Amino acid sequence: MARARLTRSELKSQDEITSTIQTFGEQVVARKKEIMTWGGVVLVLLVIFYGWRAYAAGRTAEAQRQLGTVITAYRDTTKPDTERFERTISEAQKTMGAYPSSSAGSMAQYFLALAQDGLGDKANAVKNLEEVIGRGDVATKPVAQFALAGMYKASGEYDKAIDILKQLDSSGEYSKSIVAYELGATAEAGGRPDQAQTFYSKVITDSPDSPFRADAESALKRMGLPIPTPPPTPVPGADPAAK
């Protein structure tokens, strides 16, 4: 059975995932532009070196192209959920098979897990996300952690979800405001109003410009709790030490 449509907070979180994917692509381009300046290399070594760079660049471009088909399949909401998730799984498996040790392969495995979760296959979804996290790829580990926490939250395993989100918060590798909001939402869903208040308030006080601030304030109102006042916005050019 396919999952229900994404909630407002999940849609906002997906924007962060998309931004991470874009950053991932930019990092790949940056690495391709690096210039090696080794000197004193004989001609044959130069030929080998540049020949390898051409091969590696070609594989990187192809890996990105293949990953693009995975992302396109997952985001194709014109198709029924079952069809788009099955297509995502198929394309992700192709990418993982062709580029098993690359960042593209890791990101494909992340989307594979999302599609499996969408089809109700939580066991394999969790397994694949744990593998992505275990690989430690800087582009995919944090989004995989966030997704895994969401799966645990959806199944009522609040302790597991909170533990993962706290790890993500400590690492600083993901949006602080989104993690704080999800910590609040998970704590609230798990019947822990004191923790929920702490995390919702953190969104407001630590990230007053966050798109999640309004949601955090609404949550506190719903729970009958006070809304904290965020610190004043610094005036550009003002001396913070001035009274």
C-alpha positions as protocol buffer text, in pm:
chain_id: "A"
residue {
  index: 1
  type: MET
  ca { x: 0 y: 0 z: 0 }
}
residue {
  index: 2
  type: ALA
  ca { x: 144 y: 338 z: -104 }
}
residue {
  index: 3
  type: ARG
  ca { x: 203 y: 606 z: 156 }
}
residue {
  index: 4
  type: ALA
  ca { x: -24 y: 906 z: 190 }
}
residue {
  index: 5
  type: ARG
  ca { x: 69 y: 1234 z: 29 }
}
residue {
  index: 6
  type: LEU
  ca { x: 343 y: 1437 z: 197 }
}
residue {
  index: 7
  type: THR
  ca { x: 246 y: 1670 z: 480 }
}
residue {
  index: 8
  type: ARG
  ca { x: 341 y: 2037 z: 482 }
}
residue {
  index: 9
  type: SER
  ca { x: 643 y: 1977 z: 706 }
}
residue {
  index: 10
  type: GLU
  ca { x: 756 y: 1683 z: 490 }
}
residue {
  index: 11
  type: LEU
  ca { x: 730 y: 1898 z: 177 }
}
residue {
  index: 12
  type: LYS
  ca { x: 945 y: 2166 z: 342 }
}
residue {
  index: 13
  type: SER
  ca { x: 1195 y: 1900 z: 444 }
}
residue {
  index: 14
  type: GLN
  ca { x: 1205 y: 1776 z: 85 }
}
residue {
  index: 15
  type: ASP
  ca { x: 1328 y: 2123 z: -15 }
}
residue {
  index: 16
  type: GLU
  ca { x: 1630 y: 2069 z: 212 }
}
residue {
  index: 17
  type: ILE
  ca { x: 1691 y: 1732 z: 47 }
}
residue {
  index: 18
  type: THR
  ca { x: 1676 y: 1894 z: -296 }
}
residue {
  index: 19
  type: SER
  ca { x: 1924 y: 2162 z: -184 }
}
residue {
  index: 20
  type: THR
  ca { x: 2160 y: 1893 z: -59 }
}
residue {
  index: 21
  type: ILE
  ca { x: 2138 y: 1714 z: -392 }
}
residue {
  index: 22
  type: GLN
  ca { x: 2219 y: 2037 z: -572 }
}
residue {
  index: 23
  type: THR
  ca { x: 2518 y: 2092 z: -343 }
}
residue {
  index: 24
  type: PHE
  ca { x: 2629 y: 1739 z: -413 }
}
residue {
  index: 25
  type: GLY
  ca { x: 2625 y: 1811 z: -787 }
}
residue {
  index: 26
  type: GLU
  ca { x: 2819 y: 2135 z: -738 }
}
residue {
  index: 27
  type: GLN
  ca { x: 3085 y: 1951 z: -541 }
}
residue {
  index: 28
  type: VAL
  ca { x: 3130 y: 1705 z: -823 }
}
residue {
  index: 29
  type: VAL
  ca { x: 3171 y: 1988 z: -1074 }
}
residue {
  index: 30
  type: ALA
  ca { x: 3422 y: 2160 z: -845 }
}
residue {
  index: 31
  type: ARG
  ca { x: 3634 y: 1846 z: -822 }
}
residue {
  index: 32
  type: LYS
  ca { x: 3634 y: 1814 z: -1200 }
}
residue {
  index: 33
  type: LYS
  ca { x: 3777 y: 2166 z: -1222 }
}
residue {
  index: 34
  type: GLU
  ca { x: 4068 y: 2097 z: -991 }
}
residue {
  index: 35
  type: ILE
  ca { x: 4407 y: 2148 z: -1157 }
}
residue {
  index: 36
  type: MET
  ca { x: 4692 y: 1914 z: -1076 }
}
residue {
  index: 37
  type: THR
  ca { x: 5028 y: 2091 z: -1070 }
}
residue {
  index: 38
  type: TRP
  ca { x: 5271 y: 1805 z: -1029 }
}
residue {
  index: 39
  type: GLY
  ca { x: 5603 y: 1885 z: -1200 }
}
residue {
  index: 40
  type: GLY
  ca { x: 5890 y: 1683 z: -1335 }
}
residue {
  index: 41
  type: VAL
  ca { x: 5668 y: 1406 z: -1472 }
}
residue {
  index: 42
  type: VAL
  ca { x: 5783 y: 1223 z: -1782 }
}
residue {
  index: 43
  type: LEU
  ca { x: 5565 y: 1225 z: -2090 }
}
residue {
  index: 44
  type: VAL
  ca { x: 5434 y: 872 z: -2046 }
}
residue {
  index: 45
  type: LEU
  ca { x: 5307 y: 950 z: -1696 }
}
residue {
  index: 46
  type: LEU
  ca { x: 5134 y: 1262 z: -1824 }
}
residue {
  index: 47
  type: VAL
  ca { x: 4960 y: 1055 z: -2088 }
}
residue {
  index: 48
  type: ILE
  ca { x: 4846 y: 804 z: -1826 }
}
residue {
  index: 49
  type: PHE
  ca { x: 4735 y: 1080 z: -1589 }
}
residue {
  index: 50
  type: TYR
  ca { x: 4527 y: 1276 z: -1838 }
}
residue {
  index: 51
  type: GLY
  ca { x: 4394 y: 958 z: -1989 }
}
residue {
  index: 52
  type: TRP
  ca { x: 4268 y: 857 z: -1644 }
}
residue {
  index: 53
  type: ARG
  ca { x: 4116 y: 1201 z: -1583 }
}
residue {
  index: 54
  type: ALA
  ca { x: 3925 y: 1178 z: -1910 }
}
residue {
  index: 55
  type: TYR
  ca { x: 3795 y: 833 z: -1815 }
}
residue {
  index: 56
  type: ALA
  ca { x: 3703 y: 940 z: -1462 }
}
residue {
  index: 57
  type: ALA
  ca { x: 3532 y: 1257 z: -1585 }
}
residue {
  index: 58
  type: GLY
  ca { x: 3332 y: 1052 z: -1831 }
}
residue {
  index: 59
  type: ARG
  ca { x: 3221 y: 812 z: -1559 }
}
residue {
  index: 60
  type: THR
  ca { x: 3130 y: 1104 z: -1329 }
}
residue {
  index: 61
  type: ALA
  ca { x: 2917 y: 1264 z: -1599 }
}
residue {
  index: 62
  type: GLU
  ca { x: 2745 y: 935 z: -1676 }
}
residue {
  index: 63
  type: ALA
  ca { x: 2690 y: 866 z: -1306 }
}
residue {
  index: 64
  type: GLN
  ca { x: 2525 y: 1207 z: -1271 }
}
residue {
  index: 65
  type: ARG
  ca { x: 2309 y: 1142 z: -1575 }
}
residue {
  index: 66
  type: GLN
  ca { x: 2197 y: 807 z: -1437 }
}
residue {
  index: 67
  type: LEU
  ca { x: 2131 y: 958 z: -1094 }
}
residue {
  index: 68
  type: GLY
  ca { x: 1920 y: 1220 z: -1267 }
}
residue {
  index: 69
  type: THR
  ca { x: 1690 y: 948 z: -1400 }
}
residue {
  index: 70
  type: VAL
  ca { x: 1643 y: 821 z: -1045 }
}
residue {
  index: 71
  type: ILE
  ca { x: 1551 y: 1165 z: -912 }
}
residue {
  index: 72
  type: THR
  ca { x: 1323 y: 1234 z: -1209 }
}
residue {
  index: 73
  type: ALA
  ca { x: 1140 y: 907 z: -1155 }
}
residue {
  index: 74
  type: TYR
  ca { x: 1091 y: 977 z: -785 }
}
residue {
  index: 75
  type: ARG
  ca { x: 964 y: 1331 z: -842 }
}
residue {
  index: 76
  type: ASP
  ca { x: 729 y: 1240 z: -1128 }
}
residue {
  index: 77
  type: THR
  ca { x: 402 y: 1298 z: -946 }
}
residue {
  index: 78
  type: THR
  ca { x: 208 y: 1275 z: -1272 }
}
residue {
  index: 79
  type: LYS
  ca { x: 236 y: 898 z: -1230 }
}
residue {
  index: 80
  type: PRO
  ca { x: 50 y: 692 z: -968 }
}
residue {
  index: 81
  type: ASP
  ca { x: 261 y: 643 z: -656 }
}
residue {
  index: 82
  type: THR
  ca { x: 306 y: 271 z: -710 }
}
residue {
  index: 83
  type: GLU
  ca { x: 430 y: 323 z: -1064 }
}
residue {
  index: 84
  type: ARG
  ca { x: 672 y: 602 z: -980 }
}
residue {
  index: 85
  type: PHE
  ca { x: 813 y: 418 z: -678 }
}
residue {
  index: 86
  type: GLU
  ca { x: 867 y: 101 z: -879 }
}
residue {
  index: 87
  type: ARG
  ca { x: 1037 y: 302 z: -1154 }
}
residue {
  index: 88
  type: THR
  ca { x: 1255 y: 474 z: -894 }
}
residue {
  index: 89
  type: ILE
  ca { x: 1364 y: 139 z: -752 }
}
residue {
  index: 90
  type: SER
  ca { x: 1451 y: 10 z: -1098 }
}
residue {
  index: 91
  type: GLU
  ca { x: 1659 y: 317 z: -1191 }
}
residue {
  index: 92
  type: ALA
  ca { x: 1825 y: 330 z: -849 }
}
residue {
  index: 93
  type: GLN
  ca { x: 1934 y: -33 z: -876 }
}
residue {
  index: 94
  type: LYS
  ca { x: 2088 y: 40 z: -1217 }
}
residue {
  index: 95
  type: THR
  ca { x: 2286 y: 331 z: -1074 }
}
residue {
  index: 96
  type: MET
  ca { x: 2399 y: 135 z: -771 }
}
residue {
  index: 97
  type: GLY
  ca { x: 2508 y: -154 z: -989 }
}
residue {
  index: 98
  type: ALA
  ca { x: 2709 y: 65 z: -1226 }
}
residue {
  index: 99
  type: TYR
  ca { x: 2862 y: 297 z: -963 }
}
residue {
  index: 100
  type: PRO
  ca { x: 2857 y: 106 z: -632 }
}
residue {
  index: 101
  type: SER
  ca { x: 3128 y: 304 z: -453 }
}
residue {
  index: 102
  type: SER
  ca { x: 3043 y: 652 z: -580 }
}
residue {
  index: 103
  type: SER
  ca { x: 2843 y: 936 z: -428 }
}
residue {
  index: 104
  type: ALA
  ca { x: 2592 y: 889 z: -709 }
}
residue {
  index: 105
  type: GLY
  ca { x: 2548 y: 527 z: -606 }
}
residue {
  index: 106
  type: SER
  ca { x: 2498 y: 630 z: -245 }
}
residue {
  index: 107
  type: MET
  ca { x: 2239 y: 892 z: -339 }
}
residue {
  index: 108
  type: ALA
  ca { x: 2062 y: 637 z: -560 }
}
residue {
  index: 109
  type: GLN
  ca { x: 2042 y: 400 z: -264 }
}
residue {
  index: 110
  type: TYR
  ca { x: 1886 y: 681 z: -60 }
}
residue {
  index: 111
  type: PHE
  ca { x: 1611 y: 723 z: -320 }
}
residue {
  index: 112
  type: LEU
  ca { x: 1573 y: 346 z: -339 }
}
residue {
  index: 113
  type: ALA
  ca { x: 1494 y: 347 z: 33 }
}
residue {
  index: 114
  type: LEU
  ca { x: 1241 y: 630 z: -4 }
}
residue {
  index: 115
  type: ALA
  ca { x: 1064 y: 439 z: -280 }
}
residue {
  index: 116
  type: GLN
  ca { x: 1062 y: 117 z: -78 }
}
residue {
  index: 117
  type: ASP
  ca { x: 911 y: 306 z: 214 }
}
residue {
  index: 118
  type: GLY
  ca { x: 652 y: 453 z: -20 }
}
residue {
  index: 119
  type: LEU
  ca { x: 553 y: 100 z: -120 }
}
residue {
  index: 120
  type: GLY
  ca { x: 527 y: -9 z: 243 }
}
residue {
  index: 121
  type: ASP
  ca { x: 850 y: -209 z: 249 }
}
residue {
  index: 122
  type: LYS
  ca { x: 984 y: -54 z: 568 }
}
residue {
  index: 123
  type: ALA
  ca { x: 1230 y: -334 z: 651 }
}
residue {
  index: 124
  type: ASN
  ca { x: 1429 y: -291 z: 330 }
}
residue {
  index: 125
  type: ALA
  ca { x: 1392 y: 87 z: 342 }
}
residue {
  index: 126
  type: VAL
  ca { x: 1551 y: 97 z: 688 }
}
residue {
  index: 127
  type: LYS
  ca { x: 1822 y: -148 z: 582 }
}
residue {
  index: 128
  type: ASN
  ca { x: 1921 y: 65 z: 282 }
}
residue {
  index: 129
  type: LEU
  ca { x: 1920 y: 390 z: 476 }
}
residue {
  index: 130
  type: GLU
  ca { x: 2139 y: 235 z: 744 }
}
residue {
  index: 131
  type: GLU
  ca { x: 2382 y: 126 z: 473 }
}
residue {
  index: 132
  type: VAL
  ca { x: 2390 y: 477 z: 327 }
}
residue {
  index: 133
  type: ILE
  ca { x: 2456 y: 623 z: 672 }
}
residue {
  index: 134
  type: GLY
  ca { x: 2726 y: 365 z: 737 }
}
residue {
  index: 135
  type: ARG
  ca { x: 2911 y: 465 z: 422 }
}
residue {
  index: 136
  type: GLY
  ca { x: 2958 y: 813 z: 567 }
}
residue {
  index: 137
  type: ASP
  ca { x: 2923 y: 997 z: 236 }
}
residue {
  index: 138
  type: VAL
  ca { x: 2901 y: 1367 z: 326 }
}
residue {
  index: 139
  type: ALA
  ca { x: 2634 y: 1436 z: 64 }
}
residue {
  index: 140
  type: THR
  ca { x: 2396 y: 1156 z: 159 }
}
residue {
  index: 141
  type: LYS
  ca { x: 2455 y: 1063 z: 524 }
}
residue {
  index: 142
  type: PRO
  ca { x: 2259 y: 1355 z: 677 }
}
residue {
  index: 143
  type: VAL
  ca { x: 1957 y: 1326 z: 445 }
}
residue {
  index: 144
  type: ALA
  ca { x: 1953 y: 950 z: 507 }
}
residue {
  index: 145
  type: GLN
  ca { x: 1956 y: 1009 z: 882 }
}
residue {
  index: 146
  type: PHE
  ca { x: 1668 y: 1255 z: 851 }
}
residue {
  index: 147
  type: ALA
  ca { x: 1468 y: 1012 z: 638 }
}
residue {
  index: 148
  type: LEU
  ca { x: 1535 y: 723 z: 875 }
}
residue {
  index: 149
  type: ALA
  ca { x: 1417 y: 929 z: 1171 }
}
residue {
  index: 150
  type: GLY
  ca { x: 1100 y: 1007 z: 979 }
}
residue {
  index: 151
  type: MET
  ca { x: 1034 y: 638 z: 916 }
}
residue {
  index: 152
  type: TYR
  ca { x: 1077 y: 555 z: 1284 }
}
residue {
  index: 153
  type: LYS
  ca { x: 848 y: 842 z: 1379 }
}
residue {
  index: 154
  type: ALA
  ca { x: 582 y: 723 z: 1133 }
}
residue {
  index: 155
  type: SER
  ca { x: 586 y: 376 z: 1289 }
}
residue {
  index: 156
  type: GLY
  ca { x: 567 y: 507 z: 1646 }
}
residue {
  index: 157
  type: GLU
  ca { x: 930 y: 431 z: 1734 }
}
residue {
  index: 158
  type: TYR
  ca { x: 983 y: 772 z: 1885 }
}
residue {
  index: 159
  type: ASP
  ca { x: 1293 y: 692 z: 2091 }
}
residue {
  index: 160
  type: LYS
  ca { x: 1481 y: 575 z: 1782 }
}
residue {
  index: 161
  type: ALA
  ca { x: 1367 y: 878 z: 1584 }
}
residue {
  index: 162
  type: ILE
  ca { x: 1473 y: 1122 z: 1856 }
}
residue {
  index: 163
  type: ASP
  ca { x: 1812 y: 955 z: 1898 }
}
residue {
  index: 164
  type: ILE
  ca { x: 1888 y: 990 z: 1528 }
}
residue {
  index: 165
  type: LEU
  ca { x: 1768 y: 1350 z: 1513 }
}
residue {
  index: 166
  type: LYS
  ca { x: 1982 y: 1441 z: 1813 }
}
residue {
  index: 167
  type: GLN
  ca { x: 2285 y: 1290 z: 1638 }
}
residue {
  index: 168
  type: LEU
  ca { x: 2200 y: 1495 z: 1331 }
}
residue {
  index: 169
  type: ASP
  ca { x: 2161 y: 1809 z: 1541 }
}
residue {
  index: 170
  type: SER
  ca { x: 2499 y: 1753 z: 1707 }
}
residue {
  index: 171
  type: SER
  ca { x: 2677 y: 1696 z: 1376 }
}
residue {
  index: 172
  type: GLY
  ca { x: 2554 y: 2026 z: 1229 }
}
residue {
  index: 173
  type: GLU
  ca { x: 2536 y: 1862 z: 887 }
}
residue {
  index: 174
  type: TYR
  ca { x: 2168 y: 1942 z: 829 }
}
residue {
  index: 175
  type: SER
  ca { x: 1940 y: 2241 z: 871 }
}
residue {
  index: 176
  type: LYS
  ca { x: 1928 y: 2318 z: 1244 }
}
residue {
  index: 177
  type: SER
  ca { x: 1575 y: 2457 z: 1228 }
}
residue {
  index: 178
  type: ILE
  ca { x: 1432 y: 2157 z: 1046 }
}
residue {
  index: 179
  type: VAL
  ca { x: 1595 y: 1914 z: 1288 }
}
residue {
  index: 180
  type: ALA
  ca { x: 1471 y: 2113 z: 1589 }
}
residue {
  index: 181
  type: TYR
  ca { x: 1119 y: 2126 z: 1448 }
}
residue {
  index: 182
  type: GLU
  ca { x: 1116 y: 1753 z: 1377 }
}
residue {
  index: 183
  type: LEU
  ca { x: 1247 y: 1685 z: 1726 }
}
residue {
  index: 184
  type: GLY
  ca { x: 957 y: 1889 z: 1860 }
}
residue {
  index: 185
  type: ALA
  ca { x: 703 y: 1714 z: 1639 }
}
residue {
  index: 186
  type: THR
  ca { x: 838 y: 1371 z: 1730 }
}
residue {
  index: 187
  type: ALA
  ca { x: 839 y: 1450 z: 2101 }
}
residue {
  index: 188
  type: GLU
  ca { x: 484 y: 1584 z: 2077 }
}
residue {
  index: 189
  type: ALA
  ca { x: 367 y: 1275 z: 1888 }
}
residue {
  index: 190
  type: GLY
  ca { x: 531 y: 1059 z: 2153 }
}
residue {
  index: 191
  type: GLY
  ca { x: 348 y: 1235 z: 2437 }
}
residue {
  index: 192
  type: ARG
  ca { x: 646 y: 1429 z: 2570 }
}
residue {
  index: 193
  type: PRO
  ca { x: 523 y: 1790 z: 2597 }
}
residue {
  index: 194
  type: ASP
  ca { x: 824 y: 1917 z: 2794 }
}
residue {
  index: 195
  type: GLN
  ca { x: 1068 y: 1800 z: 2527 }
}
residue {
  index: 196
  type: ALA
  ca { x: 840 y: 1924 z: 2252 }
}
residue {
  index: 197
  type: GLN
  ca { x: 829 y: 2269 z: 2411 }
}
residue {
  index: 198
  type: THR
  ca { x: 1209 y: 2280 z: 2431 }
}
residue {
  index: 199
  type: PHE
  ca { x: 1260 y: 2191 z: 2066 }
}
residue {
  index: 200
  type: TYR
  ca { x: 978 y: 2406 z: 1926 }
}
residue {
  index: 201
  type: SER
  ca { x: 1108 y: 2701 z: 2127 }
}
residue {
  index: 202
  type: LYS
  ca { x: 1456 y: 2640 z: 1988 }
}
residue {
  index: 203
  type: VAL
  ca { x: 1326 y: 2693 z: 1635 }
}
residue {
  index: 204
  type: ILE
  ca { x: 1186 y: 3031 z: 1735 }
}
residue {
  index: 205
  type: THR
  ca { x: 1479 y: 3157 z: 1941 }
}
residue {
  index: 206
  type: ASP
  ca { x: 1771 y: 3011 z: 1743 }
}
residue {
  index: 207
  type: SER
  ca { x: 1631 y: 3035 z: 1389 }
}
residue {
  index: 208
  type: PRO
  ca { x: 1376 y: 3320 z: 1388 }
}
residue {
  index: 209
  type: ASP
  ca { x: 1392 y: 3349 z: 1008 }
}
residue {
  index: 210
  type: SER
  ca { x: 1322 y: 2979 z: 956 }
}
residue {
  index: 211
  type: PRO
  ca { x: 1019 y: 2883 z: 744 }
}
residue {
  index: 212
  type: PHE
  ca { x: 939 y: 2644 z: 1031 }
}
residue {
  index: 213
  type: ARG
  ca { x: 898 y: 2922 z: 1286 }
}
residue {
  index: 214
  type: ALA
  ca { x: 526 y: 2966 z: 1214 }
}
residue {
  index: 215
  type: ASP
  ca { x: 471 y: 2592 z: 1247 }
}
residue {
  index: 216
  type: ALA
  ca { x: 660 y: 2586 z: 1577 }
}
residue {
  index: 217
  type: GLU
  ca { x: 453 y: 2875 z: 1712 }
}
residue {
  index: 218
  type: SER
  ca { x: 131 y: 2703 z: 1601 }
}
residue {
  index: 219
  type: ALA
  ca { x: 241 y: 2385 z: 1776 }
}
residue {
  index: 220
  type: LEU
  ca { x: 306 y: 2569 z: 2102 }
}
residue {
  index: 221
  type: LYS
  ca { x: -33 y: 2742 z: 2079 }
}
residue {
  index: 222
  type: ARG
  ca { x: -200 y: 2408 z: 2013 }
}
residue {
  index: 223
  type: MET
  ca { x: -34 y: 2265 z: 2324 }
}
residue {
  index: 224
  type: GLY
  ca { x: -133 y: 2568 z: 2534 }
}
residue {
  index: 225
  type: LEU
  ca { x: 229 y: 2663 z: 2592 }
}
residue {
  index: 226
  type: PRO
  ca { x: 391 y: 3010 z: 2587 }
}
residue {
  index: 227
  type: ILE
  ca { x: 567 y: 3129 z: 2274 }
}
residue {
  index: 228
  type: PRO
  ca { x: 917 y: 3259 z: 2345 }
}
residue {
  index: 229
  type: THR
  ca { x: 1036 y: 3593 z: 2213 }
}
residue {
  index: 230
  type: PRO
  ca { x: 1323 y: 3561 z: 1967 }
}
residue {
  index: 231
  type: PRO
  ca { x: 1632 y: 3775 z: 2021 }
}
residue {
  index: 232
  type: PRO
  ca { x: 1629 y: 4114 z: 1845 }
}
residue {
  index: 233
  type: THR
  ca { x: 1765 y: 4121 z: 1492 }
}
residue {
  index: 234
  type: PRO
  ca { x: 2112 y: 4282 z: 1487 }
}
residue {
  index: 235
  type: VAL
  ca { x: 2129 y: 4617 z: 1309 }
}
residue {
  index: 236
  type: PRO
  ca { x: 2381 y: 4602 z: 1021 }
}
residue {
  index: 237
  type: GLY
  ca { x: 2695 y: 4797 z: 1109 }
}
residue {
  index: 238
  type: ALA
  ca { x: 2597 y: 4844 z: 1472 }
}
residue {
  index: 239
  type: ASP
  ca { x: 2851 y: 4780 z: 1746 }
}
residue {
  index: 240
  type: PRO
  ca { x: 2723 y: 4477 z: 1944 }
}
residue {
  index: 241
  type: ALA
  ca { x: 2913 y: 4607 z: 2249 }
}
residue {
  index: 242
  type: ALA
  ca { x: 2741 y: 4947 z: 2238 }
}
residue {
  index: 243
  type: LYS
  ca { x: 2471 y: 5013 z: 2496 }
}
